[in-house]
Amino acid sequence: MTQKDIILELLRWNGAAGITALDALEIGCFRLAARIADLRADGYEITSTMEETRTGKRIARYRIVEAAEQLTLVVA
């Protein structure tokens, strides 16, 4: 299973909560924005919102937009 596959599953699993770079670091992905760009290039609709942390840093939170019939699990 590639990092892209794992990020896709994380996006689907987390739903409305989305994922951030910190979530991606837990699975060893240091370039979440690049993997999101790859998924978008593959046709997935992924939104991003900027949020401010308690310490004042700005981070991106990514969420996938899928219709119910598009939701399928990737099994390796």
Secondary structure, DSSP 8 states (H G I E B T S, - for coil): --HHHHHHHHHHHHGGG-B-HHHHHTTT-S-HHHHHHHHHHTT-EEEEEEEE-TTS-EEEEEEEE--GGG------
